[in-house]
Amino acid sequence: MHVRELENKEVISKDGAVVGKTTNAMIDTSQWRVVSIEINLDDKIAEELQMKKMFRSTTLPIPVEHVEAVGDTVLLKTTKDDLTSGLFAPKQPTETHAQ
């Protein structure tokens, strides 16, 4: 699968809630692997989880460890309510520089 194939996939939580759509992927360039996927939360879900931003979409990085499967949709290992637990703080990919 190509990284661009991860874009715009519906994201479904462990408890069956459609929480949003994928928008991006973060890559650790030192290991060349995807470390997280970014999802654009559905407005209703963002409000319900008290994460709604006033004038723009609410995005949330999900570490790949919390992804169960990727196919036509992305299935999470966590519930909708787990998204507010603080587990999903943004992580910065590691970059290596030639010296």
Salt bridges, closest charged atoms under 4 A:
GLU5 OE2 - HIS2 ND1 3.00
ASP43 OD1 - LYS52 NZ 3.17
GLU48 OE2 - LYS80 NZ 2.39
